[in-house]
Amino acid sequence: MKNNPLNRKEVSMKRFITALFIVALFLGFTVAGMAQTNDNHTVSVAVSAVDEIDISDAAVTLTINSATAGSDLDAATDNTSTLSWTTNNASRKITVALSAAYSTGITLEVQAGAPSGGGTAMGTPAGSYTEVTTSDADLITGIDKAYATSSITYRASASVTAGVITSESRTVTYTLTAGS
Amino acid sequence: MNRLPAGLRIRRQVLMKESLKIRTISILIAGILPAAALMGQQVTIDISGSWSLTITSADLTAGAGSDFTSSYESNTDQISVDIDKVVSGNFWDWFLSYNWRVDVNKQDVNWHSDMELYVRRTSGGFGFGSISGGTSYQQITSSDRTFFSGNGRRYWIPLQLQLQGMSVEVPPGNYSTVVYYTVTEL
């Protein structure tokens, strides 16, 4: 029986059918598995922390050279500068400081005008002149995710006790920093 | 003519009947089963690409004292879409005619409410069927909206994305959303 050609044919046919069945099933499942009615992609946006500040005038000259008889020297003022800032952070303020002290008897003050711009809160300038010293002084506070520009007025005053001073140059630094 | 012994003749007749039965089953398996699977084949969509952008101080419109540029655009082919339906699995699938529509929506992972995302189709891609709609920017929201529609296989449909609403009021951070495209056979 082992060598019967009919038996061999039967076994061969069964193997063929089994193989065909497996192929058919595989084909069916493979094709069905490819169906995809939706797909997607991602959109990512990274927003960096931005704190930018800029003062318009590179140099301002204030000359004290007059007085009213019977009074101290007249103060000198300059309002040609503007201060601009942009921040996307909350709780920011602008401070002002001097690089080194002037001679005794000389005082520099600064005042910021009402800011114009946009955002959540542009900030509130100090109400009056702020004396500029070597220590940071708050000039504009309460800035919250905003951009704005403000006029800057300098006022320099000198006492007669300071005597005659040819020129004294100092750097005024504005800093946009964390704080309310 | 018939040289086989009687026992083997009967055996051969039985085998011939079985062989006929097996052939019938074979036809069913080889033909009907795959055909049934293919007839149920859906129109598919495949999306390639993504879009990432970083907002820095360089994006301020005029430096300190100004806001960020409010609108940003991706490349015109930032995203590529393939619409397909495999029936025969060969060249003739390019000539099949079936109508479809693509809808779009987004699901936010971490997104700011000020930011708006728009999408448009910048060309028709490649295919022998047709494609229409979706060439003007339309906002992507959390609800499905019809984007464009067409007929037949269509490959390499380029999409452009636009982000609007950026400002300093969007706090620093990483924002992301997933844009879903759904194809429906009509």
Interface residues (C-beta under 8 A of the other chain):
Chain A: L6 K9 E10 M13 F16 I17 L20 F21 A24 L25 L27 G28 F29 V31 A32 M34 A35 Q36 T37 N38 D39 N40 H41 T42 V43 S44 V45 A46 V47 S48 A49 V50 E52 I53 D54 S84 W85 T86 T87 N88 N89 A90 G117 G118 G119 T120 K145 A146 Y147 A148 T149
Chain B: L8 R11 R12 L15 E18 S19 I22 I25 S26 I29 A30 L33 P34 A36 A37 L38 G40 Q41 Q42 V43 T44 I45 D46 I47 S48 G49 S50 W51 S52 L53 T54 I55 T56 S57 L60 G63 A64 G65 S66 D67 F68 I79 V86 G89 K106 M115 L117 L161 L163 M166 S167 V168 E169 V170 P171 P172 G173 N174 Y175 S176 T177 V178 V179 Y180 Y181 T182 V183 T184
